[in-house]
Amino acid sequence: MNKFIGALKIWCKIFSKLHSMELVSLRGNQVAISCELYRLYFGRAMMVNE
């Protein structure tokens, strides 16, 4: 049981960091990957290559 609680605490820290960078969002009880950050950083490069 202690390993489960430890793993849950680690997951919460990871999610918090990813959420603060807008890489993931919480939708209900599911985590969704956000592509907005990729569009911001790589959008210009994609336009140049087209």
Secondary structure, 3 states (H helix, E strand, C coil): CHHHHHHHHHHHHHHHHHHHCCCEEEECCEEEECCHHHHHHHHHHHHHHC
